[in-house]
Amino acid sequence: MSDVKVERKELVSREDAAGLLALVSRAFAAGSDVGLPFGGGDVSLRIPDKVQAEFEVEVDGTEVEVELEFKWSTARPAPAARETREKTAKARPSGAGSASRSAKTQRPRKR
């Protein structure tokens, strides 16, 4: 079960639907918070840099359904996990060529 779920279904004009999509689009483009109208108030969401997106079109007889869904986590990685990823990334050679160059610079040449 979700911690929070708000849902509202209503018949809106094409122009109102476009306005709602434009509002969400501007928030995604700006990477900011968005307040979506809901009843007499609004629901405020923080839009992260990366989201999982799903687009679905379903036609059943004379009914067409279009779903555009975005999902993201509000959890932040634990500091220890973040540090481990950073250390692993720094320790990993960027390619075979750079590893052999590093070995050459570390050993003095014998003459």
N, CA, C and O atoms as CSV, one atom per row, in Angstrom:
chain,resi,resn,atom,element,x,y,z
A,1,MET,N,N,0.842,-1.184,0.000
A,1,MET,CA,C,0.000,0.000,0.000
A,1,MET,C,C,0.888,1.248,0.000
A,1,MET,O,O,1.942,1.261,0.635
A,2,SER,N,N,0.471,2.274,-0.695
A,2,SER,CA,C,1.209,3.530,-0.789
A,2,SER,C,C,1.138,4.301,0.516
A,2,SER,O,O,0.178,4.180,1.277
A,3,ASP,N,N,2.186,5.109,0.766
A,3,ASP,CA,C,2.150,6.015,1.912
A,3,ASP,C,C,1.113,7.105,1.670
A,3,ASP,O,O,0.352,7.465,2.568
A,4,VAL,N,N,1.092,7.626,0.439
A,4,VAL,CA,C,0.144,8.677,0.064
A,4,VAL,C,C,-0.318,8.413,-1.353
A,4,VAL,O,O,0.488,8.077,-2.220
A,5,LYS,N,N,-1.604,8.561,-1.594
A,5,LYS,CA,C,-2.121,8.448,-2.956
A,5,LYS,C,C,-3.283,9.425,-3.084
A,5,LYS,O,O,-4.233,9.392,-2.303
A,6,VAL,N,N,-3.189,10.279,-4.067
A,6,VAL,CA,C,-4.290,11.185,-4.374
A,6,VAL,C,C,-4.694,10.923,-5.813
A,6,VAL,O,O,-3.844,10.749,-6.686
A,7,GLU,N,N,-5.971,10.898,-6.046
A,7,GLU,CA,C,-6.457,10.599,-7.388
A,7,GLU,C,C,-7.724,11.393,-7.634
A,7,GLU,O,O,-8.579,11.522,-6.758
A,8,ARG,N,N,-7.825,11.913,-8.823
A,8,ARG,CA,C,-9.013,12.667,-9.194
A,8,ARG,C,C,-9.280,12.444,-10.661
A,8,ARG,O,O,-8.379,12.580,-11.489
A,9,LYS,N,N,-10.495,12.106,-10.986
A,9,LYS,CA,C,-10.896,11.928,-12.376
A,9,LYS,C,C,-11.994,12.925,-12.673
A,9,LYS,O,O,-12.958,13.057,-11.919
A,10,GLU,N,N,-11.833,13.630,-13.789
A,10,GLU,CA,C,-12.848,14.593,-14.184
A,10,GLU,C,C,-12.787,14.816,-15.689
A,10,GLU,O,O,-11.758,14.560,-16.315
A,11,LEU,N,N,-13.847,15.277,-16.251
A,11,LEU,CA,C,-13.908,15.616,-17.663
A,11,LEU,C,C,-13.412,17.048,-17.813
A,11,LEU,O,O,-13.966,17.967,-17.210
A,12,VAL,N,N,-12.355,17.239,-18.628
A,12,VAL,CA,C,-11.799,18.576,-18.850
A,12,VAL,C,C,-11.735,18.844,-20.346
A,12,VAL,O,O,-11.775,17.924,-21.162
A,13,SER,N,N,-11.637,20.110,-20.684
A,13,SER,CA,C,-11.506,20.470,-22.099
A,13,SER,C,C,-10.108,20.107,-22.584
A,13,SER,O,O,-9.193,19.908,-21.785
A,14,ARG,N,N,-9.957,20.023,-23.889
A,14,ARG,CA,C,-8.649,19.753,-24.481
A,14,ARG,C,C,-7.661,20.844,-24.071
A,14,ARG,O,O,-6.494,20.557,-23.801
A,15,GLU,N,N,-8.127,22.096,-24.024
A,15,GLU,CA,C,-7.262,23.214,-23.639
A,15,GLU,C,C,-6.806,23.082,-22.184
A,15,GLU,O,O,-5.642,23.346,-21.879
A,16,ASP,N,N,-7.698,22.679,-21.289
A,16,ASP,CA,C,-7.328,22.484,-19.879
A,16,ASP,C,C,-6.350,21.326,-19.721
A,16,ASP,O,O,-5.429,21.396,-18.907
A,17,ALA,N,N,-6.543,20.268,-20.490
A,17,ALA,CA,C,-5.621,19.129,-20.453
A,17,ALA,C,C,-4.238,19.569,-20.936
A,17,ALA,O,O,-3.223,19.192,-20.350
A,18,ALA,N,N,-4.202,20.367,-22.003
A,18,ALA,CA,C,-2.934,20.881,-22.522
A,18,ALA,C,C,-2.254,21.781,-21.488
A,18,ALA,O,O,-1.032,21.750,-21.344
A,19,GLY,N,N,-3.033,22.569,-20.781
A,19,GLY,CA,C,-2.482,23.440,-19.741
A,19,GLY,C,C,-1.850,22.644,-18.615
A,19,GLY,O,O,-0.792,23.018,-18.108
A,20,LEU,N,N,-2.486,21.553,-18.220
A,20,LEU,CA,C,-1.930,20.703,-17.169
A,20,LEU,C,C,-0.636,20.035,-17.638
A,20,LEU,O,O,0.337,19.962,-16.888
A,21,LEU,N,N,-0.629,19.547,-18.886
A,21,LEU,CA,C,0.597,18.955,-19.441
A,21,LEU,C,C,1.705,19.996,-19.543
A,21,LEU,O,O,2.867,19.688,-19.277
A,22,ALA,N,N,1.362,21.222,-19.925
A,22,ALA,CA,C,2.361,22.294,-20.028
A,22,ALA,C,C,2.939,22.628,-18.658
A,22,ALA,O,O,4.141,22.869,-18.537
A,23,LEU,N,N,2.113,22.646,-17.642
A,23,LEU,CA,C,2.572,22.909,-16.275
A,23,LEU,C,C,3.588,21.865,-15.835
A,23,LEU,O,O,4.645,22.204,-15.303
A,24,VAL,N,N,3.268,20.610,-16.055
A,24,VAL,CA,C,4.179,19.517,-15.685
A,24,VAL,C,C,5.448,19.590,-16.536
A,24,VAL,O,O,6.551,19.395,-16.024
A,25,SER,N,N,5.296,19.870,-17.824
A,25,SER,CA,C,6.438,19.975,-18.725
A,25,SER,C,C,7.400,21.079,-18.286
A,25,SER,O,O,8.614,20.874,-18.287
A,26,ARG,N,N,6.880,22.231,-17.917
A,26,ARG,CA,C,7.736,23.334,-17.451
A,26,ARG,C,C,8.487,22.946,-16.180
A,26,ARG,O,O,9.659,23.286,-16.024
A,27,ALA,N,N,7.825,22.241,-15.282
A,27,ALA,CA,C,8.468,21.814,-14.040
A,27,ALA,C,C,9.593,20.824,-14.340
A,27,ALA,O,O,10.667,20.915,-13.746
A,28,PHE,N,N,9.361,19.887,-15.249
A,28,PHE,CA,C,10.404,18.925,-15.620
A,28,PHE,C,C,11.563,19.654,-16.298
A,28,PHE,O,O,12.723,19.362,-16.006
A,29,ALA,N,N,11.274,20.591,-17.191
A,29,ALA,CA,C,12.324,21.315,-17.903
A,29,ALA,C,C,13.163,22.161,-16.947
A,29,ALA,O,O,14.376,22.273,-17.123
A,30,ALA,N,N,12.538,22.745,-15.955
A,30,ALA,CA,C,13.247,23.608,-15.012
A,30,ALA,C,C,13.922,22.805,-13.902
A,30,ALA,O,O,14.809,23.315,-13.217
A,31,GLY,N,N,13.506,21.549,-13.722
A,31,GLY,CA,C,14.058,20.742,-12.637
A,31,GLY,C,C,13.649,21.303,-11.293
A,31,GLY,O,O,14.476,21.449,-10.393
A,32,SER,N,N,12.408,21.609,-11.161
A,32,SER,CA,C,11.949,22.280,-9.958
A,32,SER,C,C,10.778,21.549,-9.323
A,32,SER,O,O,10.449,20.417,-9.677
A,33,ASP,N,N,10.172,22.231,-8.385
A,33,ASP,CA,C,8.956,21.731,-7.763
A,33,ASP,C,C,7.784,22.071,-8.676
A,33,ASP,O,O,7.833,23.022,-9.456
A,34,VAL,N,N,6.748,21.280,-8.560
A,34,VAL,CA,C,5.543,21.566,-9.330
A,34,VAL,C,C,4.345,21.437,-8.391
A,34,VAL,O,O,4.272,20.512,-7.582
A,35,GLY,N,N,3.430,22.357,-8.507
A,35,GLY,CA,C,2.176,22.280,-7.778
A,35,GLY,C,C,1.081,21.925,-8.765
A,35,GLY,O,O,0.761,22.714,-9.654
A,36,LEU,N,N,0.510,20.750,-8.613
A,36,LEU,CA,C,-0.557,20.314,-9.509
A,36,LEU,C,C,-1.903,20.590,-8.865
A,36,LEU,O,O,-2.128,20.229,-7.709
A,37,PRO,N,N,-2.802,21.229,-9.609
A,37,PRO,CA,C,-4.109,21.529,-9.029
A,37,PRO,C,C,-4.846,20.252,-8.646
A,37,PRO,O,O,-4.883,19.279,-9.400
A,38,PHE,N,N,-5.431,20.285,-7.453
A,38,PHE,CA,C,-6.164,19.127,-6.968
A,38,PHE,C,C,-7.286,19.625,-6.078
A,38,PHE,O,O,-7.046,20.103,-4.969
A,39,GLY,N,N,-8.506,19.513,-6.566
A,39,GLY,CA,C,-9.642,20.009,-5.797
A,39,GLY,C,C,-9.503,21.501,-5.580
A,39,GLY,O,O,-9.293,22.251,-6.533
A,40,GLY,N,N,-9.619,21.945,-4.324
A,40,GLY,CA,C,-9.484,23.357,-4.002
A,40,GLY,C,C,-8.048,23.776,-3.738
A,40,GLY,O,O,-7.786,24.960,-3.526
A,41,GLY,N,N,-7.103,22.828,-3.745
A,41,GLY,CA,C,-5.700,23.145,-3.466
A,41,GLY,C,C,-4.795,22.595,-4.543
A,41,GLY,O,O,-5.148,22.552,-5.721
A,42,ASP,N,N,-3.617,22.175,-4.110
A,42,ASP,CA,C,-2.704,21.564,-5.064
A,42,ASP,C,C,-1.808,20.549,-4.356
A,42,ASP,O,O,-1.694,20.545,-3.131
A,43,VAL,N,N,-1.186,19.703,-5.146
A,43,VAL,CA,C,-0.246,18.705,-4.663
A,43,VAL,C,C,1.124,19.142,-5.148
A,43,VAL,O,O,1.325,19.341,-6.346
A,44,SER,N,N,2.072,19.295,-4.227
A,44,SER,CA,C,3.397,19.771,-4.585
A,44,SER,C,C,4.373,18.603,-4.673
A,44,SER,O,O,4.439,17.769,-3.769
A,45,LEU,N,N,5.135,18.547,-5.773
A,45,LEU,CA,C,6.111,17.476,-5.989
A,45,LEU,C,C,7.447,18.084,-6.383
A,45,LEU,O,O,7.491,19.084,-7.099
A,46,ARG,N,N,8.544,17.479,-5.915
A,46,ARG,CA,C,9.889,17.879,-6.334
A,46,ARG,C,C,10.300,16.946,-7.467
A,46,ARG,O,O,10.275,15.726,-7.309
A,47,ILE,N,N,10.677,17.514,-8.601
A,47,ILE,CA,C,11.056,16.739,-9.778
A,47,ILE,C,C,12.570,16.509,-9.754
A,47,ILE,O,O,13.335,17.473,-9.778
A,48,PRO,N,N,13.017,15.239,-9.707
A,48,PRO,CA,C,14.457,14.954,-9.675
A,48,PRO,C,C,15.083,15.031,-11.069
A,48,PRO,O,O,14.389,15.236,-12.064
A,49,ASP,N,N,16.410,14.861,-11.121
A,49,ASP,CA,C,17.126,14.915,-12.396
A,49,ASP,C,C,16.830,13.719,-13.291
A,49,ASP,O,O,16.834,13.855,-14.514
A,50,LYS,N,N,16.574,12.552,-12.710
A,50,LYS,CA,C,16.287,11.333,-13.488
A,50,LYS,C,C,14.976,10.725,-13.001
A,50,LYS,O,O,14.735,10.624,-11.798
A,51,VAL,N,N,14.137,10.324,-13.947
A,51,VAL,CA,C,12.875,9.664,-13.629
A,51,VAL,C,C,12.680,8.480,-14.568
A,51,VAL,O,O,13.239,8.444,-15.664
A,52,GLN,N,N,11.892,7.528,-14.131
A,52,GLN,CA,C,11.513,6.424,-15.004
A,52,GLN,C,C,10.212,6.828,-15.695
A,52,GLN,O,O,9.253,7.226,-15.034
A,53,ALA,N,N,10.181,6.726,-17.020
A,53,ALA,CA,C,9.015,7.165,-17.782
A,53,ALA,C,C,8.351,5.987,-18.480
A,53,ALA,O,O,9.020,5.064,-18.945
A,54,GLU,N,N,7.032,6.035,-18.543
A,54,GLU,CA,C,6.258,5.005,-19.240
A,54,GLU,C,C,5.179,5.697,-20.060
A,54,GLU,O,O,4.480,6.582,-19.567
A,55,PHE,N,N,5.053,5.289,-21.305
A,55,PHE,CA,C,4.033,5.839,-22.195
A,55,PHE,C,C,3.228,4.676,-22.740
A,55,PHE,O,O,3.792,3.713,-23.260
A,56,GLU,N,N,1.919,4.760,-22.624
A,56,GLU,CA,C,1.065,3.658,-23.047
A,56,GLU,C,C,-0.160,4.198,-23.782
A,56,GLU,O,O,-0.793,5.157,-23.340
A,57,VAL,N,N,-0.480,3.571,-24.899
A,57,VAL,CA,C,-1.695,3.890,-25.639
A,57,VAL,C,C,-2.482,2.598,-25.779
A,57,VAL,O,O,-1.944,1.577,-26.207
A,58,GLU,N,N,-3.759,2.646,-25.418
A,58,GLU,CA,C,-4.617,1.468,-25.509
A,58,GLU,C,C,-5.926,1.862,-26.192
A,58,GLU,O,O,-6.595,2.811,-25.784
A,59,VAL,N,N,-6.273,1.119,-27.229
A,59,VAL,CA,C,-7.533,1.348,-27.925
A,59,VAL,C,C,-8.396,0.111,-27.715
A,59,VAL,O,O,-8.007,-1.003,-28.065
A,60,ASP,N,N,-9.576,0.328,-27.135
A,60,ASP,CA,C,-10.501,-0.763,-26.867
A,60,ASP,C,C,-11.859,-0.365,-27.435
A,60,ASP,O,O,-12.615,0.380,-26.811
A,61,GLY,N,N,-12.153,-0.875,-28.628
A,61,GLY,CA,C,-13.404,-0.499,-29.294
A,61,GLY,C,C,-13.371,0.967,-29.673
A,61,GLY,O,O,-12.542,1.390,-30.479
A,62,THR,N,N,-14.282,1.749,-29.087
A,62,THR,CA,C,-14.335,3.173,-29.390
A,62,THR,C,C,-13.637,4.033,-28.329
A,62,THR,O,O,-13.637,5.261,-28.415
A,63,GLU,N,N,-13.049,3.377,-27.339
A,63,GLU,CA,C,-12.383,4.119,-26.257
A,63,GLU,C,C,-10.866,4.109,-26.429
A,63,GLU,O,O,-10.266,3.058,-26.655
A,64,VAL,N,N,-10.254,5.281,-26.320
A,64,VAL,CA,C,-8.803,5.421,-26.404
A,64,VAL,C,C,-8.295,5.884,-25.043
A,64,VAL,O,O,-8.824,6.825,-24.451
A,65,GLU,N,N,-7.261,5.206,-24.563
A,65,GLU,CA,C,-6.654,5.574,-23.285
A,65,GLU,C,C,-5.171,5.846,-23.519
A,65,GLU,O,O,-4.461,5.020,-24.092
A,66,VAL,N,N,-4.715,7.008,-23.070
A,66,VAL,CA,C,-3.303,7.384,-23.168
A,66,VAL,C,C,-2.812,7.608,-21.740
A,66,VAL,O,O,-3.370,8.411,-20.992
A,67,GLU,N,N,-1.761,6.885,-21.384
A,67,GLU,CA,C,-1.178,7.042,-20.050
A,67,GLU,C,C,0.267,7.489,-20.180
A,67,GLU,O,O,1.047,6.910,-20.936
A,68,LEU,N,N,0.602,8.506,-19.446
A,68,LEU,CA,C,1.972,8.994,-19.349
A,68,LEU,C,C,2.295,8.958,-17.865
A,68,LEU,O,O,1.698,9.681,-17.068
A,69,GLU,N,N,3.255,8.101,-17.501
A,69,GLU,CA,C,3.552,7.882,-16.088
A,69,GLU,C,C,5.024,8.135,-15.809
A,69,GLU,O,O,5.892,7.714,-16.574
A,70,PHE,N,N,5.295,8.816,-14.725
A,70,PHE,CA,C,6.663,9.059,-14.283
A,70,PHE,C,C,6.802,8.528,-12.864
A,70,PHE,O,O,5.927,8.728,-12.021
A,71,LYS,N,N,7.925,7.844,-12.614
A,71,LYS,CA,C,8.199,7.319,-11.274
A,71,LYS,C,C,9.599,7.714,-10.870
A,71,LYS,O,O,10.499,7.784,-11.708
A,72,TRP,N,N,9.790,7.978,-9.567
A,72,TRP,CA,C,11.117,8.229,-9.024
A,72,TRP,C,C,11.094,7.953,-7.540
A,72,TRP,O,O,10.037,7.878,-6.913
A,73,SER,N,N,12.272,7.804,-6.999
A,73,SER,CA,C,12.409,7.532,-5.578
A,73,SER,C,C,12.680,8.826,-4.826
A,73,SER,O,O,13.382,9.709,-5.320
A,74,THR,N,N,12.125,8.928,-3.647
A,74,THR,CA,C,12.404,10.077,-2.792
A,74,THR,C,C,13.531,9.756,-1.805
A,74,THR,O,O,13.987,10.630,-1.067
A,75,ALA,N,N,13.976,8.493,-1.799
A,75,ALA,CA,C,15.048,8.079,-0.891
A,75,ALA,C,C,16.389,8.571,-1.399
A,75,ALA,O,O,16.648,8.554,-2.602
A,76,ARG,N,N,17.230,9.004,-0.500
A,76,ARG,CA,C,18.595,9.404,-0.844
A,76,ARG,C,C,19.506,8.235,-0.496
A,76,ARG,O,O,19.275,7.547,0.498
A,77,PRO,N,N,20.562,7.997,-1.319
A,77,PRO,CA,C,21.488,6.917,-0.985
A,77,PRO,C,C,22.172,7.204,0.345
A,77,PRO,O,O,22.471,8.354,0.669
A,78,ALA,N,N,22.415,6.144,1.108
A,78,ALA,CA,C,23.103,6.279,2.387
A,78,ALA,C,C,24.509,6.817,2.149
A,78,ALA,O,O,25.118,6.489,1.130
A,79,PRO,N,N,25.045,7.637,3.060
A,79,PRO,CA,C,26.394,8.193,2.868
A,79,PRO,C,C,27.446,7.119,2.633
A,79,PRO,O,O,28.326,7.311,1.794
A,80,ALA,N,N,27.387,5.997,3.342
A,80,ALA,CA,C,28.378,4.929,3.165
A,80,ALA,C,C,28.295,4.355,1.759
A,80,ALA,O,O,29.328,4.092,1.144
A,81,ALA,N,N,27.112,4.159,1.246
A,81,ALA,CA,C,26.945,3.610,-0.102
A,81,ALA,C,C,27.466,4.596,-1.138
A,81,ALA,O,O,28.077,4.184,-2.124
A,82,ARG,N,N,27.238,5.880,-0.936
A,82,ARG,CA,C,27.709,6.908,-1.857
A,82,ARG,C,C,29.240,6.945,-1.861
A,82,ARG,O,O,29.852,7.025,-2.926
A,83,GLU,N,N,29.863,6.886,-0.676
A,83,GLU,CA,C,31.325,6.902,-0.581
A,83,GLU,C,C,31.933,5.680,-1.249
A,83,GLU,O,O,32.954,5.793,-1.927
A,84,THR,N,N,31.317,4.504,-1.066
A,84,THR,CA,C,31.819,3.281,-1.690
A,84,THR,C,C,31.780,3.401,-3.200
A,84,THR,O,O,32.735,3.007,-3.869
A,85,ARG,N,N,30.691,3.939,-3.763
A,85,ARG,CA,C,30.590,4.118,-5.211
A,85,ARG,C,C,31.657,5.078,-5.711
A,85,ARG,O,O,32.263,4.839,-6.756
A,86,GLU,N,N,31.898,6.168,-4.973
A,86,GLU,CA,C,32.902,7.142,-5.397
A,86,GLU,C,C,34.301,6.533,-5.362
A,86,GLU,O,O,35.085,6.752,-6.286
A,87,LYS,N,N,34.634,5.768,-4.310
A,87,LYS,CA,C,35.948,5.138,-4.210
A,87,LYS,C,C,36.141,4.114,-5.323
A,87,LYS,O,O,37.218,4.033,-5.914
A,88,THR,N,N,35.101,3.331,-5.612
A,88,THR,CA,C,35.176,2.328,-6.672
A,88,THR,C,C,35.405,3.000,-8.021
A,88,THR,O,O,36.202,2.524,-8.830
A,89,ALA,N,N,34.714,4.095,-8.258
A,89,ALA,CA,C,34.863,4.807,-9.534
A,89,ALA,C,C,36.278,5.370,-9.680
A,89,ALA,O,O,36.837,5.348,-10.776
A,90,LYS,N,N,36.863,5.871,-8.595
A,90,LYS,CA,C,38.211,6.428,-8.655
A,90,LYS,C,C,39.261,5.338,-8.836
A,90,LYS,O,O,40.261,5.556,-9.521
A,91,ALA,N,N,39.052,4.170,-8.234
A,91,ALA,CA,C,40.024,3.083,-8.296
A,91,ALA,C,C,39.990,2.345,-9.632
A,91,ALA,O,O,40.981,1.721,-10.014
A,92,ARG,N,N,38.874,2.406,-10.340
A,92,ARG,CA,C,38.703,1.685,-11.596
A,92,ARG,C,C,39.468,2.387,-12.708
A,92,ARG,O,O,39.258,3.578,-12.937
A,93,PRO,N,N,40.373,1.661,-13.422
A,93,PRO,CA,C,41.079,2.297,-14.537
A,93,PRO,C,C,40.106,2.625,-15.650
A,93,PRO,O,O,39.107,1.933,-15.846
A,94,SER,N,N,40.411,3.698,-16.381
A,94,SER,CA,C,39.502,4.120,-17.442
A,94,SER,C,C,39.663,3.309,-18.703
A,94,SER,O,O,38.825,3.421,-19.597
A,95,GLY,N,N,40.695,2.499,-18.822
A,95,GLY,CA,C,40.878,1.649,-19.995
A,95,GLY,C,C,42.226,0.963,-19.926
A,95,GLY,O,O,43.074,1.335,-19.115
A,96,ALA,N,N,42.431,-0.036,-20.771
A,96,ALA,CA,C,43.667,-0.809,-20.752
A,96,ALA,C,C,44.874,0.060,-21.077
A,96,ALA,O,O,45.938,-0.121,-20.487
A,97,GLY,N,N,44.728,0.988,-21.994
A,97,GLY,CA,C,45.834,1.857,-22.386
A,97,GLY,C,C,46.312,2.712,-21.226
A,97,GLY,O,O,47.516,2.899,-21.052
A,98,SER,N,N,45.405,3.225,-20.447
A,98,SER,CA,C,45.813,4.080,-19.345
A,98,SER,C,C,46.451,3.267,-18.229
A,98,SER,O,O,47.311,3.785,-17.516
A,99,ALA,N,N,46.051,1.995,-18.056
A,99,ALA,CA,C,46.648,1.161,-17.022
A,99,ALA,C,C,48.106,0.885,-17.359
A,99,ALA,O,O,48.959,0.920,-16.471
A,100,SER,N,N,48.411,0.607,-18.641
A,100,SER,CA,C,49.795,0.327,-19.006
A,100,SER,C,C,50.645,1.585,-18.922
A,100,SER,O,O,51.826,1.504,-18.585
A,101,ARG,N,N,50.068,2.750,-19.221
A,101,ARG,CA,C,50.818,4.000,-19.080
A,101,ARG,C,C,51.146,4.265,-17.623
A,101,ARG,O,O,52.242,4.729,-17.311
A,102,SER,N,N,50.215,3.979,-16.730
A,102,SER,CA,C,50.452,4.189,-15.310
A,102,SER,C,C,51.587,3.311,-14.831
A,102,SER,O,O,52.431,3.760,-14.055
A,103,ALA,N,N,51.625,2.058,-15.282
A,103,ALA,CA,C,52.675,1.139,-14.863
A,103,ALA,C,C,54.033,1.643,-15.344
A,103,ALA,O,O,55.014,1.527,-14.610
A,104,LYS,N,N,54.118,2.187,-16.532
A,104,LYS,CA,C,55.384,2.690,-17.065
A,104,LYS,C,C,55.871,3.889,-16.276
A,104,LYS,O,O,57.072,4.028,-16.044
A,105,THR,N,N,54.970,4.750,-15.865
A,105,THR,CA,C,55.402,5.943,-15.142
A,105,THR,C,C,55.793,5.637,-13.713
A,105,THR,O,O,56.518,6.414,-13.091
A,106,GLN,N,N,55.324,4.514,-13.177
A,106,GLN,CA,C,55.646,4.182,-11.799
A,106,GLN,C,C,57.001,3.479,-11.688
A,106,GLN,O,O,57.644,3.584,-10.643
A,107,ARG,N,N,57.460,2.766,-12.722
A,107,ARG,CA,C,58.737,2.051,-12.678
A,107,ARG,C,C,59.799,2.825,-13.424
A,107,ARG,O,O,59.606,3.151,-14.595
A,108,PRO,N,N,60.922,3.133,-12.781
A,108,PRO,CA,C,61.996,3.806,-13.524
A,108,PRO,C,C,62.624,2.839,-14.511
A,108,PRO,O,O,62.711,1.639,-14.251
A,109,ARG,N,N,63.059,3.369,-15.641
A,109,ARG,CA,C,63.689,2.541,-16.675
A,109,ARG,C,C,65.131,2.258,-16.315
A,109,ARG,O,O,65.843,3.132,-15.820
A,110,LYS,N,N,65.557,1.035,-16.566
A,110,LYS,CA,C,66.974,0.645,-16.350
A,110,LYS,C,C,67.727,0.921,-17.609
A,110,LYS,O,O,67.223,0.662,-18.702
A,111,ARG,N,N,68.961,1.458,-17.486
A,111,ARG,CA,C,69.793,1.737,-18.659
A,111,ARG,C,C,71.014,0.893,-18.646
A,111,ARG,O,O,71.839,0.987,-19.555
